[in-house]
Amino acid sequence: QRASCSTKTPDVEGDEPGKISSGAGVRGRSHSPHHQRWKTEAEPDDGVPQPPRFNPKRTPGVQPPLNMGNPPPGEIFSHFFDAAVFILLCENTNKNAAKNLEKGKKFIWTEINPDEMKKFIGMLLYMAVLKLPKINDFWRQQTIFHVPFPATVMSRDRFMAILSNLHLSDPEKNEENDKKKGTEDYDHLHRVRPLMEVPCVNCKAIYHPRQHLAVDERMVGTKVGLSIKQYMKAKPTKWGLKFFVLADMNGYSNDFMLYTGKSKWASGKGLSSDVVAGLVNKDYLGSGYTIYTDNFYTSPLLFRHLRQQGFGACGTLIFFLYRQGRVGVPTTQENALTKKSPRGSIRWIRDRDLLFVKWMDVREVSLCSTIHPVYSGDTVERWSKTGDGPQQKISVPRPTSATEYNKYMGGVDTSDQMIGTNTVHRKTRRWPIEYVLHEKTTGTSKKKLKDVINPLLNMKKRSLSDVTTPTPHTPLPTTNVKAKSYVTTQNLLIKPNLIKQKGFFK
């Protein structure tokens, strides 16, 4: 069982309730981050905290039996979506087809079995590799673009009948849930919940993550009118279902949550804290992991509690938080960076186990960390124009936290890239179908996807392809972001039953 949030606001040892103390057992203005001056990289940093010992619950990497020999991709796929998933899909699809026939809809139907469902899923993945404008194009005969293979698997009418009746949940239970709409007992995700738990559990069982993890958002595009549909300006997919994802640096999605909006199960500590509480589970992971976040999640309070739980943390901050004086964030301007500061300038303040760093790149970049020193001699090459001459590459200093952030924060982006390459997304009026299409291609490279199709369609198996090389994360944000883009209410993620249990905040 995953640990989750309690309803009591936790206090850092030695602090007054609800406040961040100015020092461990030390009182006085000089120790408060609000009254310290910003130091340069040349000044000594004697307060670097000891990083937590890395003690994972299992050996990181692929777990038995998939780490033995060279299992074919079809076997790997079956560990994510086992026989129980196909049986469940068949039962609910048959019930939905019977219900639609009773309503007078015209189509020919015979009950689908797990073997035929596997062929149907195989066809969906096949369509992710071979792109055609319309589904009907895969069965066209009188055209120079004729594709003979799909007709050997199933007819077009049978494929369309399965697609139109595909159902993840029990139709009768859907009607019961619909009667609760507008009440606190209404489950927004009832129609996809049967397929949410199994892949999520299997993702954690098959692979144990390495030391560096990233928490980020993922958007699954949909144009269906939904109360849980979100808008994210900074994402390539602006409108859709928002997932919060915990990913390894290689792109493997270890865990995820689907955001459903405001709910009674919110802990009261903010959405970012609830996200981390739901995804970072010490009972599953172990201790000593380093969690990388963007500026949506980064806060001194959250990072200190991660530290208490045995996790390191590093993330970006946005400049307006310094101006607003978010709890624990330094507000002093003494010796701070200015617009005229040369590129590569570093300023820092250490408040016990928290390090606040400002770095001048193209624009000012701010970070917070509980594990890194200020500067370890790292440099990065940048183009610079000196005088009237041409641009030249120069080496500029870069804080250790910025180097590590760029190195390890790209896990979710790598996963999104693979999903986008192999997407089977088709425009539909039923958002649960978009959800299941997304689930079937999560984290699968194009070459591996081709190999997975073969056993689903009862074809000759191929060998397992190599692991896709992860792509580097987008560089640290260097543009100013309006404050309103990051203002959130106390909203809920799904998995309310986990949030009610013994919490992450102890």
C-alpha positions as CSV (number, residue, x, y, z in Angstrom):
1,Q,0.0,0.0,0.0
2,R,1.3,3.5,-0.8
3,A,1.8,5.9,2.0
4,S,-0.1,9.2,1.6
5,C,-1.0,12.4,3.3
6,S,-2.4,12.9,6.8
7,T,-4.7,15.8,7.6
8,K,-2.4,17.3,10.2
9,T,0.1,20.0,9.1
10,P,3.5,18.6,9.9
11,D,6.1,20.7,11.8
12,V,9.8,20.7,11.3
13,E,11.7,19.7,14.4
14,G,12.5,22.8,16.4
15,D,10.0,25.0,14.6
16,E,6.8,26.7,15.7
17,P,3.7,25.1,14.2
18,G,3.2,26.2,10.6
19,K,6.5,28.2,10.3
20,I,10.0,27.6,9.0
21,S,12.5,28.2,11.7
22,S,15.5,30.5,11.2
23,G,18.0,28.0,12.4
24,A,18.4,24.7,14.2
25,G,18.1,25.8,17.8
26,V,19.6,29.2,17.0
27,R,17.6,32.4,17.4
28,G,18.4,35.7,15.8
29,R,17.9,37.7,12.7
30,S,21.3,37.0,11.3
31,H,20.4,33.3,10.7
32,S,17.1,34.0,8.8
33,P,17.3,33.6,5.0
34,H,15.4,36.8,4.8
35,H,18.2,38.8,6.4
36,Q,21.3,37.1,5.0
37,R,23.1,38.6,2.1
38,W,23.6,36.7,-1.2
39,K,27.1,35.2,-1.4
40,T,29.2,34.6,-4.5
41,E,30.6,31.2,-5.6
42,A,34.0,32.4,-4.4
43,E,32.8,32.5,-0.8
44,P,33.2,29.2,1.1
45,D,30.1,27.0,1.7
46,D,30.7,25.1,5.0
47,G,27.2,23.9,5.5
48,V,26.8,21.3,2.7
49,P,24.5,18.6,4.2
50,Q,25.4,14.9,4.1
51,P,23.4,13.3,1.3
52,P,21.0,10.6,2.5
53,R,22.3,7.0,2.1
54,F,20.9,5.3,-0.9
55,N,19.1,2.2,0.4
56,P,16.5,0.9,-2.2
57,K,14.0,-1.7,-1.3
58,R,15.0,-3.9,-4.3
59,T,18.0,-4.0,-6.6
60,P,17.4,-1.1,-9.1
61,G,16.6,-2.2,-12.6
62,V,14.4,-4.8,-14.3
63,Q,13.0,-7.4,-11.9
64,P,12.7,-11.2,-12.2
65,P,11.7,-12.9,-14.3
66,L,12.2,-10.3,-17.1
67,N,15.9,-9.8,-16.1
68,M,16.7,-13.4,-17.0
69,G,17.9,-14.1,-20.6
70,N,16.4,-12.1,-23.5
71,P,12.6,-12.3,-23.1
72,P,10.6,-11.5,-26.3
73,P,8.7,-8.2,-26.4
74,G,5.4,-10.0,-26.4
75,E,6.2,-11.6,-23.0
76,I,7.3,-8.2,-21.7
77,F,3.9,-6.7,-22.9
78,S,2.0,-9.5,-21.2
79,H,3.6,-8.5,-17.8
80,F,2.1,-5.0,-18.1
81,F,-1.2,-6.1,-19.5
82,D,-1.8,-9.7,-18.2
83,A,-4.6,-12.1,-19.0
84,A,-6.9,-10.6,-16.3
85,V,-6.9,-7.3,-18.2
86,F,-8.0,-8.9,-21.5
87,I,-10.7,-11.0,-19.7
88,L,-12.0,-7.8,-18.0
89,L,-12.1,-5.9,-21.4
90,C,-14.0,-8.8,-23.0
91,E,-16.6,-9.0,-20.3
92,N,-17.4,-5.3,-20.2
93,T,-17.2,-5.0,-24.0
94,N,-19.7,-7.8,-24.4
95,K,-22.1,-6.2,-21.9
96,N,-21.8,-2.9,-23.6
97,A,-22.5,-4.4,-27.0
98,A,-25.6,-6.2,-25.6
99,K,-26.8,-2.9,-24.1
100,N,-26.4,-1.1,-27.4
101,L,-28.3,-3.8,-29.3
102,E,-31.1,-3.4,-26.9
103,K,-31.2,0.3,-27.6
104,G,-31.7,-0.5,-31.3
105,K,-28.3,0.2,-32.7
106,K,-27.6,-1.7,-35.9
107,F,-24.4,-3.8,-36.1
108,I,-23.5,-7.5,-36.2
109,W,-22.1,-8.8,-33.0
110,T,-20.7,-12.1,-31.7
111,E,-19.1,-12.2,-28.2
112,I,-15.4,-11.3,-28.2
113,N,-12.9,-13.6,-26.4
114,P,-9.4,-12.8,-25.0
115,D,-7.6,-14.1,-28.1
116,E,-9.6,-11.9,-30.4
117,M,-9.2,-8.9,-28.0
118,K,-5.4,-9.4,-28.3
119,K,-5.7,-9.3,-32.1
120,F,-7.7,-6.1,-31.8
121,I,-5.1,-4.5,-29.5
122,G,-2.4,-5.7,-31.9
123,M,-4.1,-4.0,-34.7
124,L,-4.2,-0.7,-32.8
125,L,-0.5,-1.0,-32.2
126,Y,0.0,-1.9,-35.9
127,M,-1.8,1.3,-36.8
128,A,0.6,3.2,-34.6
129,V,3.5,2.0,-36.7
130,L,1.9,2.3,-40.1
131,K,0.2,5.7,-40.4
132,L,-2.8,6.2,-42.6
133,P,-5.3,9.1,-42.6
134,K,-8.4,7.1,-41.8
135,I,-9.1,3.7,-40.2
136,N,-11.0,2.6,-43.3
137,D,-7.9,3.1,-45.4
138,F,-6.4,-0.1,-43.8
139,W,-9.0,-2.2,-45.6
140,R,-9.3,-0.3,-48.9
141,Q,-8.9,-2.6,-51.9
142,Q,-9.2,-0.3,-55.0
143,T,-6.2,2.0,-54.3
144,I,-2.5,2.1,-55.0
145,F,-2.1,2.4,-51.2
146,H,-3.8,-0.9,-50.6
147,V,-2.5,-2.6,-47.4
148,P,-3.3,-6.4,-47.5
149,F,-2.3,-7.4,-44.0
150,P,-5.2,-6.0,-41.8
151,A,-7.8,-8.0,-43.7
152,T,-6.0,-11.2,-42.8
153,V,-6.4,-10.5,-39.1
154,M,-10.1,-9.4,-39.0
155,S,-12.6,-7.7,-41.2
156,R,-13.1,-4.0,-41.2
157,D,-16.7,-4.3,-39.9
158,R,-15.6,-6.5,-37.0
159,F,-12.8,-4.1,-36.1
160,M,-15.2,-1.2,-36.1
161,A,-17.8,-3.1,-34.1
162,I,-15.2,-3.9,-31.4
163,L,-13.9,-0.3,-31.4
164,S,-17.4,1.2,-31.0
165,N,-18.4,-1.1,-28.2
166,L,-15.0,-1.3,-26.4
167,H,-15.7,-0.7,-22.7
168,L,-13.4,-0.7,-19.7
169,S,-16.0,-0.7,-16.9
170,D,-19.3,-2.5,-16.2
171,P,-22.1,-0.5,-17.9
172,E,-24.5,-1.3,-15.1
173,K,-22.2,0.1,-12.5
174,N,-21.6,3.2,-14.7
175,E,-25.3,4.0,-14.5
176,E,-25.2,3.7,-10.7
177,N,-22.2,6.1,-10.6
178,D,-23.9,8.5,-13.0
179,K,-26.8,8.9,-10.5
180,K,-24.3,10.3,-8.0
181,K,-23.2,13.1,-10.3
182,G,-23.0,16.4,-8.5
183,T,-22.4,14.7,-5.1
184,E,-19.1,14.0,-3.3
185,D,-19.5,10.3,-4.0
186,Y,-19.4,10.7,-7.7
187,D,-16.3,9.1,-9.3
188,H,-15.1,11.0,-12.3
189,L,-12.8,8.1,-13.3
190,H,-15.2,5.2,-12.9
191,R,-15.2,4.4,-16.6
192,V,-11.4,3.9,-16.7
193,R,-10.6,2.8,-13.1
194,P,-10.5,-0.9,-13.9
195,L,-7.6,-0.3,-16.3
196,M,-5.9,2.2,-14.0
197,E,-4.9,0.0,-11.1
198,V,-3.4,-3.0,-13.0
199,P,-0.8,-1.2,-15.2
200,C,0.2,1.1,-12.4
201,V,0.9,-1.8,-10.1
202,N,2.7,-3.8,-12.8
203,C,4.9,-0.8,-13.7
204,K,6.2,-0.8,-10.1
205,A,6.5,-4.6,-10.0
206,I,8.5,-5.0,-13.2
207,Y,11.1,-2.3,-12.7
208,H,12.7,-0.7,-9.6
209,P,14.0,2.8,-10.3
210,R,17.5,4.0,-10.0
211,Q,18.5,6.8,-7.6
212,H,17.4,9.9,-9.6
213,L,13.7,10.4,-10.2
214,A,11.7,13.3,-11.7
215,V,8.1,14.4,-11.0
216,D,6.4,16.2,-13.9
217,E,3.2,16.6,-15.8
218,R,2.0,14.8,-18.9
219,M,-0.9,15.8,-21.1
220,V,-3.0,13.3,-23.1
221,G,-4.8,15.3,-25.7
222,T,-8.6,15.1,-26.0
223,K,-11.3,17.4,-27.4
224,V,-14.1,15.7,-25.5
225,G,-16.0,18.0,-23.2
226,L,-14.9,16.9,-19.7
227,S,-15.0,18.5,-16.3
228,I,-11.5,17.1,-15.6
229,K,-10.0,18.4,-18.9
230,Q,-7.1,20.8,-18.2
231,Y,-5.2,23.5,-20.0
232,M,-1.5,23.9,-19.9
233,K,0.0,26.7,-21.9
234,A,3.6,25.5,-21.7
235,K,2.9,22.0,-23.0
236,P,2.8,21.0,-26.7
237,T,-0.6,19.5,-26.0
238,K,-2.5,22.4,-24.5
239,W,-5.9,20.7,-23.7
240,G,-6.4,17.2,-22.4
241,L,-6.1,14.8,-19.4
242,K,-3.4,15.8,-17.0
243,F,-1.2,13.1,-15.5
244,F,1.4,13.5,-12.8
245,V,4.2,11.1,-13.4
246,L,7.2,9.8,-11.4
247,A,9.8,8.8,-14.0
248,D,13.3,7.3,-14.0
249,M,15.9,9.3,-15.9
250,N,15.8,6.7,-18.7
251,G,12.1,7.5,-19.4
252,Y,10.5,4.6,-17.6
253,S,7.2,5.7,-15.9
254,N,7.3,4.2,-12.4
255,D,4.0,5.6,-11.2
256,F,1.3,8.1,-12.3
257,M,-1.8,9.9,-11.2
258,L,-4.7,11.4,-13.2
259,Y,-5.7,14.8,-12.0
260,T,-9.4,15.2,-11.4
261,G,-9.8,18.7,-10.0
262,K,-11.0,19.9,-6.6
263,S,-12.0,17.3,-4.1
264,K,-12.7,16.7,-0.4
265,W,-9.6,14.5,-0.2
266,A,-7.1,17.3,-0.6
267,S,-4.7,17.4,2.3
268,G,-4.8,21.2,2.7
269,K,-1.1,21.5,2.0
270,G,-1.4,22.4,-1.7
271,L,-1.6,20.4,-4.9
272,S,2.2,20.0,-5.2
273,S,2.5,18.4,-1.8
274,D,-0.3,16.0,-2.6
275,V,1.3,15.0,-5.8
276,V,4.6,14.2,-4.2
277,A,2.9,12.4,-1.3
278,G,1.1,10.2,-3.7
279,L,4.0,9.4,-6.0
280,V,7.0,9.2,-3.6
281,N,6.4,6.2,-1.5
282,K,9.2,5.2,0.9
283,D,7.6,1.8,1.6
284,Y,8.0,1.0,-2.1
285,L,11.1,2.9,-3.1
286,G,13.3,2.7,0.0
287,S,15.3,5.7,0.9
288,G,18.1,7.9,-0.4
289,Y,16.4,8.8,-3.7
290,T,16.8,12.3,-5.2
291,I,13.6,13.8,-6.5
292,Y,13.8,16.5,-9.2
293,T,10.9,18.9,-9.7
294,D,10.1,22.0,-11.6
295,N,8.9,25.3,-10.1
296,F,5.3,24.0,-9.7
297,Y,6.3,21.7,-6.9
298,T,9.4,23.3,-5.4
299,S,8.9,24.7,-1.9
300,P,11.1,24.8,1.2
301,L,8.4,23.1,3.3
302,L,8.0,20.2,0.9
303,F,11.8,19.8,0.5
304,R,12.4,19.7,4.2
305,H,9.9,17.0,4.7
306,L,11.4,15.0,1.8
307,R,14.7,15.4,3.7
308,Q,13.1,14.1,6.9
309,Q,11.7,11.1,5.0
310,G,15.2,10.2,3.7
311,F,14.9,11.7,0.2
312,G,17.0,14.4,-1.4
313,A,15.3,17.1,-3.6
314,C,16.3,19.6,-6.2
315,G,14.1,21.9,-8.2
316,T,13.7,25.2,-10.0
317,L,12.1,28.3,-8.5
318,I,10.5,31.2,-10.3
319,F,11.5,34.8,-9.5
320,F,8.2,36.1,-8.3
321,L,8.3,33.7,-5.3
322,Y,11.3,35.7,-4.0
323,R,9.3,38.9,-4.4
324,Q,6.2,37.4,-2.7
325,G,8.2,36.0,0.1
326,R,6.8,32.4,0.0
327,V,7.4,30.8,3.4
328,G,11.1,30.0,3.7
329,V,12.2,31.7,0.4
330,P,14.8,34.5,0.9
331,T,13.5,38.0,0.2
332,T,16.8,39.9,0.7
333,Q,18.2,41.9,-2.2
334,E,21.6,42.6,-0.7
335,N,24.3,41.6,-3.2
336,A,21.6,39.9,-5.4
337,L,21.9,39.4,-9.2
338,T,20.8,42.3,-11.4
339,K,20.1,42.5,-15.1
340,K,23.6,43.8,-15.6
341,S,25.3,40.9,-13.9
342,P,27.7,39.1,-16.2
343,R,26.7,35.7,-17.6
344,G,27.8,32.9,-15.3
345,S,27.4,35.0,-12.1
346,I,26.3,32.9,-9.1
347,R,24.6,34.0,-5.9
348,W,23.6,31.7,-3.0
349,I,22.1,31.6,0.5
350,R,22.2,28.5,2.7
351,D,19.5,28.1,5.3
352,R,20.5,24.9,7.2
353,D,19.8,22.0,4.9
354,L,18.3,24.2,2.1
355,L,20.4,25.8,-0.5
356,F,19.0,28.7,-2.6
357,V,21.0,29.5,-5.8
358,K,20.6,32.1,-8.4
359,W,22.5,31.8,-11.7
360,M,22.7,34.3,-14.5
361,D,22.5,32.5,-17.9
362,V,20.6,34.2,-20.7
363,R,18.2,35.2,-17.9
364,E,18.3,34.6,-14.2
365,V,17.7,31.0,-13.1
366,S,16.8,30.1,-9.5
367,L,17.1,26.7,-7.8
368,C,16.6,25.1,-4.4
369,S,18.4,21.9,-3.3
370,T,18.9,19.8,-0.2
371,I,21.8,17.8,-1.4
372,H,24.2,19.8,-3.6
373,P,27.1,22.1,-2.9
374,V,27.0,25.6,-4.4
375,Y,29.7,25.2,-7.1
376,S,32.0,22.3,-8.0
377,G,33.8,23.8,-10.9
378,D,31.3,22.9,-13.6
379,T,31.2,25.1,-16.7
380,V,28.9,25.3,-19.8
381,E,29.6,26.7,-23.2
382,R,27.6,29.6,-24.4
383,W,27.8,31.9,-27.5
384,S,28.9,35.4,-26.6
385,K,29.6,38.5,-28.7
386,T,32.5,40.6,-27.5
387,G,32.8,44.1,-28.9
388,D,32.3,44.4,-32.6
389,G,33.7,41.0,-33.4
390,P,31.8,37.8,-34.3
391,Q,30.1,35.6,-31.7
392,Q,32.4,33.1,-29.9
393,K,31.9,30.2,-27.6
394,I,32.9,30.9,-24.1
395,S,32.9,28.8,-20.9
396,V,30.8,30.2,-18.1
397,P,30.5,28.8,-14.5
398,R,27.4,26.8,-13.7
399,P,26.1,25.8,-10.2
400,T,26.2,22.1,-9.4
401,S,22.4,22.0,-8.8
402,A,21.8,23.3,-12.3
403,T,24.1,20.7,-13.9
404,E,22.4,17.9,-12.0
405,Y,18.9,19.2,-12.7
406,N,19.6,19.2,-16.5
407,K,21.0,15.8,-16.3
408,Y,18.2,14.0,-14.4
409,M,15.0,16.0,-14.9
410,G,14.3,14.6,-18.4
411,G,12.6,11.3,-17.6
412,V,9.1,12.3,-18.3
413,D,10.1,14.2,-21.4
414,T,11.8,11.1,-22.7
415,S,8.7,9.1,-22.0
416,D,6.5,11.7,-23.7
417,Q,8.7,11.6,-26.8
418,M,8.4,7.8,-27.2
419,I,4.6,8.0,-26.6
420,G,4.3,10.7,-29.2
421,T,6.3,8.8,-31.8
422,N,4.1,5.7,-31.4
423,T,0.7,7.2,-30.6
424,V,-2.4,5.3,-31.7
425,H,-4.5,8.3,-30.8
426,R,-7.6,8.7,-32.9
427,K,-10.3,11.4,-32.7
428,T,-13.2,10.0,-30.7
429,R,-16.1,11.2,-28.6
430,R,-15.4,8.7,-25.8
431,W,-12.6,9.8,-23.6
432,P,-12.1,6.4,-22.0
433,I,-11.0,5.1,-25.4
434,E,-8.4,7.8,-25.6
435,Y,-7.2,6.7,-22.2
436,V,-6.8,3.1,-23.1
437,L,-5.0,4.0,-26.4
438,H,-2.6,6.1,-24.3
439,E,-2.0,3.2,-21.9
440,K,-1.2,0.7,-24.6
441,T,1.7,2.8,-26.0
442,T,3.2,4.3,-22.9
443,G,6.9,4.1,-22.9
444,T,7.2,1.9,-26.0
445,S,9.9,2.7,-28.6
446,K,8.9,2.3,-32.3
447,K,11.2,-0.7,-32.8
448,K,9.9,-2.5,-29.7
449,L,6.3,-1.7,-30.7
450,K,6.8,-3.6,-34.0
451,D,8.0,-6.6,-32.0
452,V,5.1,-6.5,-29.6
453,I,2.6,-6.6,-32.4
454,N,3.8,-10.1,-33.7
455,P,2.7,-12.3,-30.7
456,L,-0.6,-10.4,-30.4
457,L,-1.4,-11.2,-34.0
458,N,0.0,-14.8,-33.7
459,M,2.9,-14.0,-36.0
460,K,6.5,-15.1,-35.8
461,K,8.3,-13.6,-32.8
462,R,11.3,-11.3,-33.1
463,S,14.2,-10.6,-30.8
464,L,14.0,-7.9,-28.1
465,S,15.3,-4.5,-29.3
466,D,17.8,-2.4,-27.4
467,V,16.7,0.1,-24.8
468,T,16.0,3.5,-26.4
469,T,18.7,6.1,-25.5
470,P,17.1,8.8,-23.4
471,T,17.0,12.3,-24.9
472,P,18.3,15.3,-22.9
473,H,15.8,17.3,-21.0
474,T,14.8,20.8,-22.2
475,P,17.3,23.3,-20.7
476,L,16.4,25.1,-17.5
477,P,13.7,27.7,-18.0
478,T,15.1,31.1,-18.7
479,T,12.0,33.1,-19.5
480,N,9.9,35.0,-17.1
481,V,6.6,33.3,-16.2
482,K,3.5,35.1,-15.0
483,A,2.5,34.3,-11.5
484,K,-1.1,33.5,-12.4
485,S,0.1,30.5,-14.5
486,Y,1.2,28.8,-11.3
487,V,-1.5,29.7,-8.9
488,T,-3.4,26.6,-7.9
489,T,-6.2,25.7,-5.5
490,Q,-6.1,22.8,-3.2
491,N,-7.1,20.2,-5.7
492,L,-7.1,16.4,-5.7
493,L,-5.4,13.8,-7.5
494,I,-6.9,10.5,-7.9
495,K,-6.3,7.7,-5.5
496,P,-8.2,9.2,-2.6
497,N,-8.2,5.9,-0.7
498,L,-4.4,6.1,-0.6
499,I,-4.4,9.7,0.6
500,K,-6.7,8.8,3.5
501,Q,-4.2,6.2,4.7
502,K,-1.2,6.7,7.0
503,G,0.5,9.6,5.4
504,F,3.7,10.8,3.8
505,F,3.6,13.7,6.2
506,K,4.1,12.1,9.6
